[in-house]
Amino acid sequence: MDTDAPPLTDLETTVLQALDPEAMLADLAELVAFAPVGGTDGEEAVQRWCARRLRELGFTVHEWDVDLAAARSSAAYPGEEVRRDRLVGVVGQRGGAEGEAPALVLCGHTDVVPAGDPGRWGSDPFALQVHGDGDVRVLTGRGTCDMLGGVAAVLAAARALASCGVETSRGLAVHLVSGEEDGGVGAWSTLAAGHRGDACVIAEPTGGAVIPANAGSLTFRLEVPGRSAHGSTRTLGESAVDHFVGVLATLRSLEAARNAHAPDDFAHLDLVAPIAVGIVRAGEWASTVPDRLVAEGRYGVLPGEPLEEARAAFEAAVAATGDQDPWLREHPVVVSWPGGAFASGALPDGHPLLEETCAAATSAGAGRPRVEGAPYGSDLRHYAERGIPTLQYGPGSLGAAHAVDESVTARELMTCARTYALLALRRCGATAP
């Protein structure tokens, strides 16, 4: 235990001793096995399972089918990047007075990204593999890091509280949501349904740090025009690929300018708001000059930057490529913004949740955690936009998220489960049975 950790009460010691690492790993194995990729049947099924599990742990559960048509018609709709016909909301609450906002929300998303080519994995991506023994075990499978591991740790904390018969004067809520990976429609719908809290901790993988602020991101699409010609007379055409080279150089210059002055919480990053091209499509025949190129990618939004200002800066930079390219001056690149829109978000300066979480992590045996910003968008901004102070602390490291042989360690899971349990006890006014 860290010598600077706040002393544990008898009740806190009892609850920590009740944490069951094997039950937590069993939950993680079940979560992974649903293969809950966004837009698939597994995305719905895993939410149904979570609702059942929360009921088993003594929570009063609100489980509902989100009205996607109504959500998509809202001006505040955050967007989606996968096709889905169904979305299930799940909120569990225990303790507290009826009608009173919970003192703490523990939030986790249950959707995962596709596994890609399963042949590149050491084993089935959707069958949890356990390597090693004890708390040094490494657990591999799609979503173990981002962020089914965090969900399993939240459920483990809830199980320990329930097994000890803990009562709280203020409510504890668990929000389990879908659609985070492609815009956050699940968290957005949960909040739109009226679920609130005095403070929220999201179990995103943070690599041992506490994340009180993150940047955002937008998905862009570029349509670069050209003029087709036979490959043997390529000079009679205008290759969309060749003209895209200049556009790409413009994006690199824009990225450098936008990342020149990082806020203090983000100084540990080489790029706060990266610009990455992930998809490029051009041409239909090898010996034909391509007359159209479509590129899609991720555009980082700076901390505190309104989305409309971020879009305007990008569009102005792409348009300025025409100053150096006469063809694009006469045939401008078309910019559009498909998919999810992740605004940045931050915990209000000086809010006690930051110190409370750091103290709980220290008491849990993790040592004093780092406090730093993150370069990715998340559901944090949905809660922040609703006035709910929110930060992120969860098992796993960003480098393992979305990766082949994605993994998390049993030690990370247990440390976070201990932290969530302590934070719930302290924030919600727990008493022994």
Salt bridges, closest charged atoms under 4 A:
GLU12 OE2 - ARG426 NE 2.83
GLU22 OE2 - ARG137 NH2 3.14
ASP27 OD1 - ARG53 NH2 2.95
ASP27 OD2 - ARG159 NH2 2.69
GLU30 OE2 - ARG53 NH2 3.66
ASP41 OD1 - ARG86 NH2 2.88
GLU43 OE2 - ARG84 NH2 2.86
GLU44 OE2 - ARG48 NH2 3.20
GLU44 OE1 - ARG86 NE 2.46
GLU56 OE1 - ARG53 NH1 2.39
GLU63 OE2 - ARG48 NH1 2.98
GLU63 OE1 - ARG55 NH2 2.87
ASP65 OD1 - ARG48 NH2 2.76
GLU80 OE2 - ARG72 NE 2.81
GLU80 OE1 - ARG84 NH1 2.90
GLU100 OE2 - ARG170 NE 3.28
ASP111 OD1 - HIS109 ND1 3.15
ASP135 OD1 - ARG411 NH2 3.21
ASP146 OD1 - HIS109 NE2 3.17
ASP146 OD2 - HIS402 NE2 2.96
GLU180 OE1 - HIS109 NE2 3.17
GLU181 OE2 - HIS109 NE2 3.91
GLU181 OE1 - HIS402 NE2 3.14
ASP182 OD2 - ARG84 NH1 3.04
ASP198 OD2 - ARG170 NH2 2.56
GLU204 OE2 - HIS109 NE2 3.51
GLU223 OE1 - ARG292 NH2 3.08
GLU238 OE1 - HIS243 NE2 2.78
GLU255 OE1 - ARG252 NH1 3.78
GLU296 OE2 - ARG221 NE 2.91
GLU296 OE2 - ARG281 NH1 3.65
GLU305 OE1 - ARG258 NH2 2.71
ASP325 OD2 - HIS243 ND1 2.70
GLU355 OE1 - ARG368 NH2 2.61
GLU356 OE1 - ARG427 NE 2.68
GLU372 OE2 - HIS268 NE2 3.70
GLU372 OE1 - ARG370 NE 3.27
GLU406 OE1 - ARG142 NH1 2.63
